Amino acid sequence: MAIICVDAGTTVIKAVGYDAGGAEAFVARRETTVSRPAPGHAEQDMGAVWDAVVATVREVAARMDQKVDFVAVTAQGDGCWLVDAKGEPTGPAILWNDARAAAAVDAWTRSGIAAEAFRLNGSSAASGLPHAILTWLRANDPERLDRSSAMLTCGGWIFARMTGELAADESDASAPFMDLRARAYSPSLLAMFGLEWAERLLPPIRSSHVAELTREAASALGLPAGTPVAMAPYDIAATALGAGAVRTGQACGILGTTLCTEVIVDSADLEGEPIGITIAIPGGYVRAFPTFAGTEVVQWTCRMLGLHGPAELGDLALLSEPGARGLTFLPYMSPAGERAPFSDPLARGSLLGMSFEHGREDVARAVLEGLTMVIRDCLAATGAEPTELRVCGGGSNSTVWLQLIADITGLPVRRPADAEVGARGAYLVGLAATGAAPSIAAAASEHVRLRDAVEPAPSRRALYTRLFDDFLTLRGANAASWPLLAEMRSRT
C-alpha cells in the first residue's frame, strides 16, 4: 500500500508519500505567499495554492515505486474561499488570520450574540471566520458575493480541484454555522448574524468522505484518474490525530503559525464559558484554543534582536534566568487581536517591567515564557487534566522551548516521530475512510510513534505557578488600555 497525503498550511504546502509499512518515504514542500494588501488583510491567491499542491504531489508521485492507493487532504481552516458556478475563484482567499471584520466581531461580542451562538456551535467569534468575512464583504464588496456560488475552505478548495465536488468536511463546517449536536447547518445561527442570505453559499457537509480523482486533476498530479481522495479534518484537528491524540482526554499542542492547544472530548459542552472552538471529528470532538499569534512572534523577535533564527533565540534565552529577571511579555501581536483563550479583537502585545538592567537575553526569555504562559492558559481552559502534552509544529524543534513548556505546564512533553504530523493525521483518517483500518484509533495505535519525553523540572514548578498567576494579573490590567490604544491607532 502506498499513500500520498497533502497538508496545505498557511505558508507551506506539503505532500507526504507513505510506503507499504506506513513510514514517511518522501516529502515535498512549497512555500506559499500571504499577501496583506491593506491593514488587517490576509489573503492568498487560490490558483497559486492549487499550483503548489500540484507541484508537491507530482514530485512525490514521481518518486513512488508503487501504485498510490489513495490521496488524503488536510489544510488550514476557517477563512473564506469563494468560487463561482464553475468552481473558479471569484477573488483571493480571505484567510483565518484576516482582521478586516474585527468591528463586526466586537459588536457581536458586546451585544451578546457571540455568546448566544456559542450555545449552538461551541465556538467563539473571530474575524477570520466565515460569518465575519461575509458580513464585511456584503458591506464592502457585494459584487463579489453576487458572482460567488459557494464558500469553501482551503481543504474544500483542494478537494474540489481534485474531485470536482463542492463539499465541506464537518470539521470545517463546525464554525460558525453548524449546530454541533445535530451536525447540520443551523438556520438559527444564520439568522443571529443576519446572514440568511448566505445559506446558498454553504456546501454540503461531509464526514470521512471519499471521492475520485478527475481525469483533469489526475493529469496535473501525475496520478491515475479514479484514485480515491479522502477529505480529512482541517489541519489543527488532523494534527491532533496525527500526534496520537485520538482518545478522550488526550491533549496536543501545535507550535506553529497558531499556538493551538487542544484536547479530545466525546461530547460538545455548550454551556461553559463561550471561549475557544469545538470541532466535529469522526466519533467525537476536538476542543481547541487556536491563538492568532504563534511562531510569527518568534520570527518577529528574531528580527527585532538581530538573530538568525529560533535556535539563536533559544540559546540567548538560556543566558537569562527563569522569570526573565522580572520581564513579562504579553504575546498578543496579531492585528486581529486574540481569539484564545479569550476573544478580544483589540488585544495587543506588551513587554512589561523593562529597565536599563535588562539585556537582549532577558527579552528573548520573556518572549518564550510569554508564549508558553499562553499554552498553559489554553490548557487550563480546556478543563482537561491530561497526563502528558504531545507537541508538534515548527516550534517543537526548539529543545529550549520544549523544556519551558514542560516546566510551565508541569506535564511531560512528547513529540511524534513524524516530520509532518498533520499529514499523518490525514493518513489515519484516510485509512479508516477507505476501509483499510477499522478506526482512526486503531490506525493511530499502529502508525503513530513518539520520541522520548521532556520532563518538567520539579525545582521550577512553584516559581512558574506563581509567575503564571502574575501573567494573568498583568494581562487583566493591560486589557483596560486596549480600547484606548485602538483609538490611538485610528487617529494615525
C-alpha positions in Angstrom: 0.0 0.0 0.0 1.3 3.5 -1.0 -0.4 6.7 0.1 0.0 10.4 -0.6 -1.2 13.0 1.9 -1.4 16.7 1.4 -1.2 19.2 4.3 -1.8 22.7 2.9 -0.7 25.1 5.6 -0.9 28.8 5.6 2.7 29.4 4.5 3.9 25.9 3.3 2.2 23.2 1.3 3.4 19.7 2.0 2.9 16.4 0.2 4.0 13.2 2.0 4.4 9.8 0.4 4.0 6.8 2.7 5.4 3.4 1.9 3.8 0.0 2.3 4.7 -0.1 6.0 3.2 3.4 6.7 6.6 5.1 7.1 7.2 8.6 5.6 9.1 7.8 2.5 9.1 11.2 0.6 8.2 14.7 1.5 7.9 17.7 -0.9 7.3 21.3 0.2 6.4 24.5 -1.5 6.2 27.9 0.2 3.1 30.0 -0.4 2.6 33.7 0.0 0.2 35.5 2.3 -0.5 39.0 0.9 -1.6 41.9 3.1 -2.9 44.5 0.6 -4.4 46.7 3.3 -4.1 47.0 7.1 -5.6 43.9 8.7 -6.0 42.0 5.5 -4.5 38.5 5.0 -5.2 36.8 1.6 -3.9 34.1 -0.7 -4.1 33.5 -4.4 -6.3 30.4 -4.7 -4.7 29.4 -8.0 -1.2 29.6 -6.5 -2.2 27.4 -3.6 -3.5 24.8 -6.1 -0.4 25.1 -8.2 1.7 24.4 -5.1 -0.4 21.3 -4.3 0.1 20.1 -7.9 3.9 20.6 -7.7 4.3 18.8 -4.4 2.0 15.8 -5.2 3.5 15.4 -8.6 7.0 15.4 -7.1 6.1 12.7 -4.6 4.1 10.7 -7.1 7.1 10.5 -9.4 9.3 9.0 -6.7 6.8 6.4 -5.5 7.5 2.9 -6.9 4.1 1.5 -6.1 0.6 2.3 -7.2 -0.9 5.0 -5.0 -3.9 3.6 -3.2 -5.4 6.9 -2.2 -4.8 10.6 -1.6 -5.9 12.3 1.6 -6.2 16.1 2.1 -6.0 18.3 5.2 -5.4 22.1 5.1 -5.6 25.4 7.0 -9.1 26.0 8.4 -11.6 28.9 8.6 -11.3 31.8 6.2 -13.5 32.3 3.1 -12.6 30.7 -0.3 -15.3 31.8 -2.7 -15.9 30.2 -6.1 -18.4 30.7 -8.9 -20.8 28.3 -10.5 -17.9 26.7 -12.5 -15.8 26.3 -9.3 -13.4 29.1 -10.2 -12.2 31.6 -7.7 -14.1 35.0 -7.6 -11.1 36.6 -5.9 -8.3 35.8 -3.5 -9.0 33.6 -0.4 -9.5 35.6 2.7 -7.7 33.8 5.5 -8.3 32.7 9.1 -6.0 35.4 10.4 -7.6 38.3 8.5 -8.6 41.2 10.7 -10.8 43.3 8.4 -14.0 42.2 10.1 -12.8 42.9 13.7 -15.5 45.6 14.2 -18.3 43.1 13.4 -16.9 40.6 15.9 -16.5 43.3 18.5 -20.2 44.2 18.0 -21.4 40.6 18.3 -19.3 40.1 21.4 -20.6 43.2 23.2 -24.2 42.6 22.2 -24.2 39.0 23.5 -24.8 37.5 20.1 -21.5 35.7 20.1 -22.2 34.1 23.4 -25.7 33.1 22.3 -24.3 31.5 19.1 -21.8 29.5 21.2 -24.7 27.6 22.8 -25.3 26.0 19.4 -21.9 25.9 17.7 -19.4 25.7 20.6 -17.1 28.3 19.1 -16.3 31.9 19.9 -16.5 34.6 17.2 -13.3 35.6 15.4 -12.6 37.9 12.5 -11.2 35.1 10.3 -14.4 33.0 10.5 -16.8 33.0 7.5 -19.6 34.9 9.2 -17.4 37.9 9.9 -15.8 37.9 6.5 -19.2 37.5 4.7 -20.5 40.4 6.8 -17.6 42.6 5.7 -17.9 41.5 2.0 -21.6 42.4 1.9 -20.8 45.9 3.2 -17.7 46.4 1.1 -17.7 44.1 -1.9 -21.2 42.9 -2.6 -20.4 42.4 -6.3 -18.0 39.6 -5.4 -20.7 37.9 -3.4 -23.1 38.2 -6.4 -20.5 36.4 -8.6 -20.0 33.6 -6.0 -21.9 30.3 -5.8 -20.1 28.5 -3.0 -17.9 29.3 0.0 -15.2 26.8 0.6 -12.2 26.5 3.0 -8.7 25.7 1.8 -9.3 21.9 2.2 -12.6 22.2 0.4 -10.9 24.1 -2.4 -8.2 21.5 -2.9 -10.8 18.7 -2.7 -12.9 20.4 -5.3 -10.0 20.8 -7.7 -9.2 17.1 -7.3 -12.6 15.6 -7.5 -14.9 18.3 -9.0 -17.1 18.1 -5.9 -18.0 21.0 -3.7 -18.2 19.9 0.0 -17.2 20.9 3.5 -15.7 18.4 5.9 -17.6 18.5 9.2 -14.6 20.0 10.9 -14.5 22.9 8.5 -18.3 23.3 8.8 -18.2 23.3 12.7 -17.9 27.1 13.0 -19.7 29.3 12.7 -22.9 27.9 11.1 -23.2 24.3 12.4 -25.4 23.1 15.2 -22.8 20.8 16.8 -25.2 18.4 18.3 -27.2 18.0 15.1 -24.1 18.2 13.0 -26.0 20.2 10.4 -26.2 23.9 9.4 -28.4 25.9 11.7 -30.9 28.4 10.3 -31.0 30.0 13.7 -27.2 30.7 13.6 -27.5 32.3 10.2 -30.3 34.5 11.5 -28.4 35.5 14.6 -25.7 37.1 12.4 -28.1 38.4 9.8 -26.8 36.0 7.2 -29.9 34.2 6.0 -28.9 35.3 2.5 -25.6 33.4 2.7 -27.3 30.0 3.1 -27.0 29.4 -0.7 -23.2 29.6 -0.4 -22.8 26.7 2.1 -21.6 23.5 0.6 -22.9 20.1 1.8 -21.3 18.8 5.0 -19.4 15.5 4.7 -17.6 13.2 7.3 -14.8 10.8 6.3 -15.8 11.5 2.7 -14.1 9.8 -0.2 -14.5 10.7 -3.9 -12.5 10.0 -7.1 -9.7 12.0 -8.8 -11.0 13.5 -12.0 -9.2 12.9 -15.3 -8.1 16.6 -15.5 -6.7 16.6 -11.9 -5.1 13.2 -12.3 -3.2 14.5 -15.4 -2.0 17.5 -13.4 -1.0 15.5 -10.3 0.7 12.6 -12.2 -1.7 10.0 -10.7 -4.3 7.7 -12.3 -7.8 9.0 -12.8 -10.2 7.5 -10.4 -7.7 7.3 -7.5 -9.7 7.7 -4.2 -9.4 11.1 -2.5 -10.2 11.3 1.2 -11.3 14.6 2.8 -9.7 14.7 6.3 -10.5 17.2 9.1 -8.7 20.5 8.8 -5.2 20.9 10.0 -5.4 21.5 13.7 -7.8 18.6 14.2 -5.7 16.4 11.8 -2.6 17.3 13.7 -4.1 16.2 17.0 -5.0 12.9 15.4 -1.5 12.6 13.8 0.1 13.2 17.2 -1.8 10.2 18.5 -4.4 12.2 20.5 -7.3 10.1 19.5 -9.0 9.2 22.8 -11.0 11.3 25.2 -8.7 13.4 27.4 -5.6 13.2 25.3 -4.0 16.7 24.6 -1.9 18.1 21.8 -0.2 21.5 21.3 0.7 22.9 17.9 3.6 25.3 17.9 3.1 26.8 14.5 1.6 30.0 12.9 -1.1 29.5 15.6 -0.4 28.1 19.0 -3.2 25.7 19.2 -3.8 23.7 22.5 -6.4 21.1 22.1 -8.0 18.1 23.8 -10.2 15.2 22.5 -13.7 15.2 24.0 -16.6 12.8 23.5 -19.3 15.4 23.7 -19.8 19.1 22.9 -20.0 21.2 26.1 -22.1 24.2 25.0 -22.9 25.5 28.5 -19.5 26.6 29.6 -17.7 29.9 29.1 -18.0 30.9 25.4 -14.3 30.7 24.5 -12.3 28.6 22.1 -13.7 26.4 19.4 -15.2 22.9 19.2 -14.5 20.9 16.1 -16.5 17.9 15.0 -14.4 14.8 14.0 -15.5 11.2 13.4 -16.8 9.8 16.7 -16.2 12.9 18.8 -14.9 16.4 19.0 -11.7 18.4 19.4 -11.9 21.2 22.0 -9.3 23.7 20.7 -7.9 27.0 21.6 -6.0 28.3 18.5 -4.4 31.7 19.0 -3.9 34.3 16.4 -0.2 34.6 17.2 2.3 31.8 17.4 5.7 31.2 15.8 5.3 34.5 14.0 6.1 36.1 17.4 9.3 34.1 17.5 10.2 35.3 14.0 9.4 38.9 14.8 11.5 38.7 17.9 14.5 37.3 16.0 14.2 40.3 13.5 14.0 42.8 16.4 17.0 41.3 18.2 19.1 40.7 15.0 19.1 36.9 15.4 19.4 34.5 12.5 16.6 32.2 13.7 14.7 30.4 16.5 17.8 28.4 17.6 19.7 31.5 18.3 16.7 32.9 20.2 16.6 29.8 22.4 20.4 29.9 23.1 20.1 33.6 24.0 17.2 32.9 26.4 19.3 30.5 28.3 21.6 33.3 29.3 18.8 34.8 31.3 17.1 33.0 34.2 13.5 31.7 34.9 11.3 34.7 35.1 13.5 36.7 32.8 14.6 38.9 35.7 11.2 40.4 36.1 10.2 40.9 32.5 6.8 39.8 31.3 5.7 39.6 27.7 2.1 39.5 26.6 2.3 37.9 23.1 -0.9 39.3 21.6 0.8 40.6 18.5 -1.7 39.9 15.7 -3.5 42.8 14.1 -6.7 40.7 14.6 -6.3 40.8 18.4 -6.8 37.4 20.1 -9.3 34.6 20.0 -8.0 32.1 22.5 -8.3 31.5 25.4 -10.3 34.8 25.3 -11.7 36.7 22.4 -10.8 40.4 22.0 -10.1 42.0 18.6 -8.5 44.9 20.4 -5.9 42.8 22.3 -2.2 43.9 21.8 1.2 42.7 22.9 3.3 44.3 25.6 6.7 44.0 27.2 6.3 44.9 30.8 8.8 45.7 33.6 11.8 46.7 31.4 14.7 48.8 32.8 18.3 49.6 32.0 19.2 46.4 33.9 17.7 44.1 31.2 19.5 42.8 28.2 18.7 41.0 25.0 18.8 37.7 26.7 16.0 38.7 29.1 13.8 39.8 26.2 14.4 36.5 24.5 13.5 34.5 27.6 10.4 36.8 28.3 9.1 36.2 24.8 9.4 32.4 25.0 8.0 32.4 28.5 5.1 34.6 27.5 4.2 32.3 24.6 4.3 29.3 26.9 2.1 31.1 29.5 -0.5 31.2 26.7 -0.2 27.5 26.2 -0.8 26.9 29.9 -3.7 29.3 29.8 -5.3 27.5 26.9 -4.6 24.1 28.5 -6.4 25.2 31.7 -9.3 26.5 29.5 -9.9 23.0 28.1 -10.9 21.8 31.5 -9.0 18.6 30.9 -6.3 17.0 33.1 -4.0 15.2 30.7 -1.0 13.2 31.9 1.2 14.5 29.0 1.2 17.1 26.3 2.0 16.0 22.7 3.5 18.8 20.7 4.4 19.3 17.1 4.9 22.1 14.6 8.0 24.1 13.7 8.4 25.3 17.3 8.8 21.8 18.5 12.3 21.7 17.1 13.5 24.0 19.9 14.6 22.0 22.9 14.7 25.2 24.9 11.1 25.9 24.3 10.1 22.3 24.9 11.7 22.4 28.4 9.9 25.7 29.1 6.6 24.1 28.1 7.3 21.1 30.4 8.3 23.4 33.3 5.4 25.9 32.9 2.6 23.3 32.3 4.1 20.7 34.7 3.5 18.0 32.1 5.8 15.7 30.3 6.1 16.9 26.7 6.4 14.4 23.8 6.9 14.8 20.1 5.7 12.4 17.4 8.5 10.8 15.3 6.9 12.0 12.1 8.2 15.1 10.4 4.7 16.0 9.1 2.2 15.3 11.8 -0.9 16.9 10.1 -0.3 14.7 7.0 -0.1 11.7 9.4 -3.5 12.7 10.7 -4.9 12.7 7.2 -3.2 9.4 6.6 -5.0 7.9 9.6 -8.4 9.3 8.6 -7.9 8.1 5.0 -7.1 4.5 6.2 -10.4 4.5 8.2 -12.4 6.2 5.5 -11.3 3.8 2.8 -11.8 0.7 5.0 -8.1 0.0 5.2 -8.3 0.3 9.0 -11.2 -0.4 11.3 -11.0 3.0 13.0 -8.8 6.1 13.4 -7.8 5.0 16.9 -6.7 1.6 15.6 -4.7 3.2 12.8 -3.0 5.5 15.3 -2.1 2.6 17.5 -0.3 1.0 14.6 1.3 4.0 12.9 2.0 6.8 15.5 5.3 6.7 17.2 6.6 9.1 19.8 10.1 10.4 20.8 11.4 10.4 24.4 9.6 12.8 26.8 10.9 16.1 28.0 10.2 16.1 31.8 9.3 19.1 33.9 11.9 20.2 36.4 10.3 19.9 39.9 12.5 22.7 41.2 10.9 25.3 38.9 7.3 24.2 39.4 6.4 26.6 42.3 8.1 29.6 40.6 6.3 29.1 37.3 2.9 28.6 39.1 3.4 32.0 40.8 4.6 33.6 37.5 1.5 32.3 35.7 -0.8 33.9 38.2 1.2 37.2 37.7 0.9 36.8 33.9 -2.9 36.7 34.2 -3.0 39.7 36.6 -0.8 41.8 34.3 -2.9 40.8 31.2 -6.1 41.9 33.0 -4.6 45.2 34.0 -3.3 45.8 30.4 -6.7 44.9 28.8 -8.1 48.1 30.2 -5.7 50.1 27.9 -6.6 48.2 24.7 -9.6 50.3 23.6 -7.6 53.5 24.1 -4.7 52.0 22.0 -7.2 51.1 19.3 -8.5 54.7 19.3 -4.9 56.0 19.0 -4.3 53.7 16.0 -7.4 55.0 14.3 -6.0 58.6 14.6 -2.8 57.6 12.9 
